[in-house]
Amino acid sequence: MNSVIELLKSHRSIRKFTDKKISQELLSDLIQAGQAAATSSFLQGVTVIRVTDGEKKAAFVDISGGQKYVATAAEFLVFCADLDRSSRCCEWHDAKATVGFTEQFIIATVDVGLFAQNVVVAAESEGLGICYIGGIRNNPARAAELLELPNNVYPVFGLCLGYPDQDPEVKPRLPVPVVLKENSYDDGQDRALIDAYDQDVRQYYRTRTGGKKEMSWSEQMSGLLGKESRPHMRAFLKDQGFDMK
Ligand SMILES: Cc1cc2nc3c(=O)[nH]c(=O)nc-3n(C[C@H](O)[C@H](O)[C@H](O)COP(=O)(O)O)c2cc1C
């Protein structure tokens, strides 16, 4: 296994950070690593907003349901899908921006994911730890207001970055045959494989929590998909210009 694959396979989210700052030079390198990701139609549909203001950080802790590491991480970045910048290009070239299409929403959102994961891998290669914060979508309108986002820009997730002050175990992933299929979606072997994987995940939580939490992956998923998931997102996106035409 080469060192890049080894690094990727050693990822684990970090939620406790030291006070050590990230140098401006490194931060700039990380963003450039993000920008180097492939981007659909050369859209470059990503804007990253670095939150340094203490009151805004506190508001993001609140929005995220009290996730304190949003404020204690050396850096908190909000990754936004951005169709506003490219819409402005239309004005400059006397064309009318035709926005609000689901396809555009998909490409900008995919761009954000690819960009952010490049930032993450670059950060981890420099000994930093990270934690994505989807919790900002608990109240995306408030997040958009705090960041003064224009129409056609929405906050996809936040990212905490800092030097780790903990060393958690790597969380086991699904067996490869469950996620890699050949020629067709054949789920015939999935149940048996996931039953075995569930035991690994239970063991992972037993060790991580000193026996306090013991939950399998499939139990977690039945909890997750057994309830509504941020139903406000549809109306928020529409208000923000993502009409899903
Ligand atoms: C888009 C996204 C949003 C996430 N949001 C949160 C979050 O709000 N809070 C949190 O503690 N972890 C969050 N996570 C981290 C996941 O819980 C974590 O990646 C997953 O449990 C796997 O664990 P690992 O990263 O340690 O391998 C998020 C991850 C992603 C990709």
The ligand as an SDF file (V2000), in Angstrom:
LIG
                    3D

 31 33  0  0  0  0  0  0  0  0999 V2000
  -20.9640   16.1930    5.1720 C   0  0  0  0  0  0  0  0  0  0  0  0
  -20.6680   15.6520    6.5530 C   0  0  0  0  0  0  0  0  0  0  0  0
  -21.2660   16.2340    7.6560 C   0  0  0  0  0  0  0  0  0  0  0  0
  -20.9230   15.8170    8.9410 C   0  0  0  0  0  0  0  0  0  0  0  0
  -21.4530   16.4760   10.0130 N   0  0  0  0  0  0  0  0  0  0  0  0
  -21.0060   16.2010   11.2520 C   0  0  0  0  0  0  0  0  0  0  0  0
  -21.4060   16.9950   12.3550 C   0  0  0  0  0  0  0  0  0  0  0  0
  -22.2090   17.9270   12.2380 O   0  0  0  0  0  0  0  0  0  0  0  0
  -20.8680   16.6960   13.5610 N   0  0  0  0  0  0  0  0  0  0  0  0
  -19.9780   15.6910   13.7580 C   0  0  0  0  0  0  0  0  0  0  0  0
  -19.5060   15.5090   14.8850 O   0  0  0  0  0  0  0  0  0  0  0  0
  -19.5790   14.9150   12.7240 N   0  0  0  0  0  0  0  0  0  0  0  0
  -20.0570   15.1530   11.4880 C   0  0  0  0  0  0  0  0  0  0  0  0
  -19.6350   14.4030   10.4220 N   0  0  0  0  0  0  0  0  0  0  0  0
  -18.6580   13.3440   10.6310 C   0  0  0  0  0  0  0  0  0  0  0  0
  -19.2790   11.9460   10.4880 C   0  0  0  0  0  0  0  0  0  0  0  0
  -20.0600   11.6600   11.6060 O   0  0  0  0  0  0  0  0  0  0  0  0
  -18.1170   10.9390   10.3570 C   0  0  0  0  0  0  0  0  0  0  0  0
  -17.3750   11.2410    9.1940 O   0  0  0  0  0  0  0  0  0  0  0  0
  -18.6260    9.5040   10.2550 C   0  0  0  0  0  0  0  0  0  0  0  0
  -19.2610    9.1050   11.4570 O   0  0  0  0  0  0  0  0  0  0  0  0
  -17.4640    8.5460   10.0110 C   0  0  0  0  0  0  0  0  0  0  0  0
  -16.4890    8.6870   11.0380 O   0  0  0  0  0  0  0  0  0  0  0  0
  -14.9870    9.0880   10.7050 P   0  0  0  0  0  0  0  0  0  0  0  0
  -14.9800   10.3940    9.9650 O   0  0  0  0  0  0  0  0  0  0  0  0
  -14.3060    9.1810   12.0500 O   0  0  0  0  0  0  0  0  0  0  0  0
  -14.4230    7.9780    9.8790 O   0  0  0  0  0  0  0  0  0  0  0  0
  -20.0010   14.7590    9.1290 C   0  0  0  0  0  0  0  0  0  0  0  0
  -19.4440   14.1420    8.0010 C   0  0  0  0  0  0  0  0  0  0  0  0
  -19.7580   14.5770    6.7390 C   0  0  0  0  0  0  0  0  0  0  0  0
  -19.1170   13.9150    5.5510 C   0  0  0  0  0  0  0  0  0  0  0  0
  1  2  1  0
  2  3  1  0
  2 30  2  0
  3  4  2  0
  4  5  1  0
  4 28  1  0
  5  6  2  0
  6  7  1  0
  6 13  1  0
  7  8  2  0
  7  9  1  0
  9 10  1  0
 10 11  2  0
 10 12  1  0
 12 13  2  0
 13 14  1  0
 14 15  1  0
 14 28  1  0
 15 16  1  0
 16 17  1  0
 16 18  1  0
 18 19  1  0
 18 20  1  0
 20 21  1  0
 20 22  1  0
 22 23  1  0
 23 24  1  0
 24 25  2  0
 24 26  1  0
 24 27  1  0
 28 29  2  0
 29 30  1  0
 30 31  1  0
M  END
$$$$
